[in-house]
Amino acid sequence: MASEPHSTPPATTRVSTVTDGVTRVFTWDDDARIEVRNLGGEVLIEANAAGLRTLAGHLLTLAQDGTPDGTHLHLDEHSGLEDGSTGLVLERCDQE
């Protein structure tokens, strides 16, 4: 991972669902560092332990019952990823 200072992750990002009226909250662990790089034919997600827990939490939030198809979270260097990271979108898709 780059040793440069990283963007400060937002405290929380809220996504409201329509089906159950429950607000989904995506939370960042303290000291989370996540870098996403496009290596041509592969995407590398490099993170410290706090960053991996953060990503796992985001995915578990999207997997919650009642979360509508198409609910997504955009991550980039302005929303908590390391400076210079490639943007990443996490999206729930229940269609086959």
SULVENBEL-V649367 format. One record per run of one state. SS is the DSSP state (2 for helix, 1 for strand, 0 for the rest). FROM is the first residue (numbers start at 1). TO is the last residue. If there is no record, write none. Layout:
ss | from | to
SS | FROM | TO
SS | FROM | TO
This chain:
ss | from | to
0 | 1 | 11
1 | 12 | 16
0 | 17 | 22
1 | 23 | 27
0 | 28 | 33
1 | 34 | 38
0 | 39 | 42
1 | 43 | 47
0 | 48 | 48
2 | 49 | 63
0 | 64 | 71
1 | 72 | 75
0 | 76 | 87
1 | 88 | 91
0 | 92 | 96
